[in-house]
Amino acid sequence: MGLQAIFFYLFAFVAVASAFMVISAKNPVHSVLFLILVFFNSAGLFLLTGAEFLAMILLVVYIGAVAVLFLFVVMMLDIDFAELRSGVLQYAPIGILIGLIVAAELVVVIGGSVLTPGAAKAITMPIPNPATRTNTAALGDVLYTNYVYFFQIAGLVLLVAMIGAIVLTLRHRTNIKRQDVSRQVARTPETAVEVVKVKPGQGV
């Protein structure tokens, strides 16, 4: 058994064990920490397969943003998780159905690779040689040439979603002073300075 196989089994075992602890841990903070451990080991598996871009995405996006956000939300909000878990059994049929669908998809993928081993060689774009072209560079070439319009459309959809979320959550308060740029630019010396005549002994 080579060194790469040893690391594969190590990462896979820790990832599966951590995933089981995510759903079995009673403390939600521990669940998020185990989820971060799952992402770390998944990134290691992606590195072993040569997909360093996906590994960096897992580290930067999921661990650096999503998982940390989950952790802060769980720690800052006083949520009664015992009450939330009380009605979890009513969603068991839907969960079993989704599990069966995912299992069927895995059987189709694994069975297809076994029955037709030449399917991987029938891809439209060849995989570049890692010695001459990295995975990230090849992905950038494909993304910004053949799929550049889809990439821009996805960016516009995310921009519209971000603007919509800001508009829906924005609340104007009446007791807060806000900056009015047009009013500041249109000021004149007469309106900017107010002369107050103070009588002796009264003060301002």
Stockholm file with secondary structure:
# STOCKHOLM 1.0

chainA/1-204         MGLQAIFFYLFAFVAVASAFMVISAKNPVHSVLFLILVFFNSAGLFLLTGAEFLAMILLVVYIGAVAVLFLFVVMMLDIDFAELRSGVLQYAPIGILIGLIVAAELVVVIGGSVLTPGAAKAITMPIPNPATRTNTAALGDVLYTNYVYFFQIAGLVLLVAMIGAIVLTLRHRTNIKRQDVSRQVARTPETAVEVVKVKPGQGV
#=GR chainA/1-204 SS CCHHHHHHHHHHHHHHHHHHHHHHCSSHHHHHHHHHHHHHHHHHHHHHTTCHHHHHHIIIIIIIIIIHHHHHHHHHSCCCHHHHHTTGGGGHHHHHHHHHHHHHHHHHHHHHHHHCGGGGGGCSSCCCCTTTSCHHHHHHHHHTTTTHHHHHHHHHHHHHHHHHHHHHHCCCCTTSCCCCHHHHHTCCHHHHCCCCCCCTTTCC
#=GC SS_cons         CCHHHHHHHHHHHHHHHHHHHHHHCSSHHHHHHHHHHHHHHHHHHHHHTTCHHHHHHIIIIIIIIIIHHHHHHHHHSCCCHHHHHTTGGGGHHHHHHHHHHHHHHHHHHHHHHHHCGGGGGGCSSCCCCTTTSCHHHHHHHHHTTTTHHHHHHHHHHHHHHHHHHHHHHCCCCTTSCCCCHHHHHTCCHHHHCCCCCCCTTTCC
//
